[in-house]
Amino acid sequence: MPEPLPSIAPADVPEGAPLLDVREDDEWAEVHIPWAQHVPMSALVRGSAEIEVPEDTPLIVTCHVGGRSAQVVAWLRSQGVDAVNLAGGMDAWEGMGRPVTRAGSS
């Protein structure tokens, strides 16, 4: 049985922590974490995108509810990247009242 992927609860994410949002462009445009980098999972799979990987702290990966980000975390970890899944994804993040940028807001 494989080891469970490491995850972090939205409440435990420090402001400004390195975040990677792997949702598609339309999802990102609707709502996202203000300081997250955005690289859709589809671009990662095609190898057509690069991500910024922090050297001294885990990269937190998010999607809508945590499924796609879990796949990306597993892949990143297989590549030697210290990555963790944001438990519950953007749904949980927003549900806890964490900061977001919405379409049409500045």
DAKA-V531137 format. One record per backbone hydrogen bond with DSSP energy under -1.0 kcal/mol. NH is the residue of the N-H (numbers start at 1). CO is the residue of the C=O. E is the energy in kcal/mol with one decimal. If there is no record, write none. Layout:
NH/CO/E ; NH/CO/E
This chain:
8/85/-2.5 ; 12/9/-1.7 ; 13/10/-1.4 ; 17/14/-2.2 ; 20/60/-2.9 ; 21/37/-3.1 ; 22/62/-2.7 ; 28/24/-2.4 ; 29/25/-2.6 ; 30/26/-1.4 ; 31/27/-1.9 ; 32/101/-1.9 ; 36/33/-1.8 ; 37/19/-2.6 ; 39/21/-2.0 ; 41/22/-2.7 ; 44/40/-1.8 ; 45/41/-2.7 ; 46/42/-1.8 ; 48/43/-1.9 ; 59/82/-2.8 ; 60/18/-2.7 ; 61/84/-2.9 ; 62/20/-2.8 ; 70/66/-1.3 ; 71/67/-1.6 ; 72/68/-2.2 ; 73/69/-2.9 ; 74/70/-2.4 ; 75/71/-2.1 ; 76/72/-3.3 ; 77/73/-2.8 ; 78/74/-1.7 ; 80/77/-1.5 ; 81/76/-2.5 ; 83/81/-1.1 ; 84/59/-2.5 ; 85/6/-2.5 ; 86/61/-2.7 ; 87/8/-2.4 ; 89/86/-2.1 ; 90/63/-2.5 ; 91/64/-2.4 ; 92/88/-1.6 ; 93/89/-2.3 ; 94/90/-2.9 ; 95/91/-2.2 ; 96/92/-1.5 ; 97/94/-2.0 ; 98/93/-2.0 ; 101/32/-3.1 ; 103/30/-2.3 ; 105/102/-2.3
